[in-house]
Amino acid sequence: MKALFVIASDPRTSPRPAEAVRIAAGVAAWKKVEVSLYLHGEATRMLEEATGNFVDEEHIERYLPMIDRKDIYAKDFARVAQEHAVVTWF
């Protein structure tokens, strides 16, 4: 089974992106579900900006590296979503 976490909230103003990353890393650790992240809009800042600007940044710094870089997307949502059995929005 594959699960896709769609993160669209701004990590500078909302704790939701950091919590989504934490949950996704926890699910991926079970190795029973292939987890992917789709970063939309302001959420792409988690990959682009230097640290120090995010709500609950310690979660992002700790858990984002647990998701394989090849499983983090920022483009072509329709194709990515079709490949996953479960899509969860944050």
RAJO-V907094 format. One record per residue. N is the residue number from 0. RES is the residue in three letters. PSI is psi as a letter, one per 30 degrees, with the letter a starting at -180 (NA if undefined). OMEGA is omega in whole degrees, 0 to 359 (* if undefined). Layout:
n:N res:RES psi:PSI omega:OMEGA
n:N res:RES psi:PSI omega:OMEGA
This chain:
n:0 res:MET psi:k omega:177
n:1 res:LYS psi:k omega:177
n:2 res:ALA psi:k omega:179
n:3 res:LEU psi:k omega:175
n:4 res:PHE psi:j omega:179
n:5 res:VAL psi:j omega:183
n:6 res:ILE psi:j omega:183
n:7 res:ALA psi:f omega:181
n:8 res:SER psi:l omega:180
n:9 res:ASP psi:j omega:182
n:10 res:PRO psi:f omega:178
n:11 res:ARG psi:f omega:185
n:12 res:THR psi:f omega:185
n:13 res:SER psi:k omega:175
n:14 res:PRO psi:f omega:184
n:15 res:ARG psi:e omega:179
n:16 res:PRO psi:e omega:180
n:17 res:ALA psi:e omega:178
n:18 res:GLU psi:e omega:178
n:19 res:ALA psi:e omega:178
n:20 res:VAL psi:e omega:179
n:21 res:ARG psi:e omega:180
n:22 res:ILE psi:e omega:180
n:23 res:ALA psi:e omega:179
n:24 res:ALA psi:e omega:178
n:25 res:GLY psi:e omega:178
n:26 res:VAL psi:e omega:180
n:27 res:ALA psi:e omega:182
n:28 res:ALA psi:f omega:179
n:29 res:TRP psi:f omega:181
n:30 res:LYS psi:g omega:177
n:31 res:LYS psi:f omega:181
n:32 res:VAL psi:k omega:174
n:33 res:GLU psi:j omega:185
n:34 res:VAL psi:k omega:174
n:35 res:SER psi:l omega:175
n:36 res:LEU psi:k omega:171
n:37 res:TYR psi:j omega:181
n:38 res:LEU psi:k omega:184
n:39 res:HIS psi:k omega:175
n:40 res:GLY psi:b omega:184
n:41 res:GLU psi:f omega:180
n:42 res:ALA psi:f omega:179
n:43 res:THR psi:f omega:178
n:44 res:ARG psi:f omega:180
n:45 res:MET psi:f omega:179
n:46 res:LEU psi:f omega:189
n:47 res:GLU psi:e omega:190
n:48 res:GLU psi:l omega:172
n:49 res:ALA psi:l omega:182
n:50 res:THR psi:l omega:177
n:51 res:GLY psi:f omega:186
n:52 res:ASN psi:g omega:190
n:53 res:PHE psi:k omega:173
n:54 res:VAL psi:k omega:181
n:55 res:ASP psi:h omega:183
n:56 res:GLU psi:f omega:180
n:57 res:GLU psi:e omega:176
n:58 res:HIS psi:e omega:180
n:59 res:ILE psi:e omega:181
n:60 res:GLU psi:e omega:183
n:61 res:ARG psi:e omega:191
n:62 res:TYR psi:f omega:181
n:63 res:LEU psi:e omega:178
n:64 res:PRO psi:f omega:178
n:65 res:MET psi:f omega:177
n:66 res:ILE psi:k omega:181
n:67 res:ASP psi:k omega:184
n:68 res:ARG psi:e omega:179
n:69 res:LYS psi:f omega:180
n:70 res:ASP psi:g omega:177
n:71 res:ILE psi:k omega:185
n:72 res:TYR psi:l omega:174
n:73 res:ALA psi:g omega:181
n:74 res:LYS psi:l omega:173
n:75 res:ASP psi:h omega:183
n:76 res:PHE psi:e omega:184
n:77 res:ALA psi:e omega:180
n:78 res:ARG psi:e omega:182
n:79 res:VAL psi:e omega:182
n:80 res:ALA psi:e omega:180
n:81 res:GLN psi:f omega:183
n:82 res:GLU psi:f omega:187
n:83 res:HIS psi:k omega:179
n:84 res:ALA psi:e omega:184
n:85 res:VAL psi:k omega:177
n:86 res:VAL psi:k omega:182
n:87 res:THR psi:k omega:182
n:88 res:TRP psi:k omega:175
n:89 res:PHE psi:NA omega:*
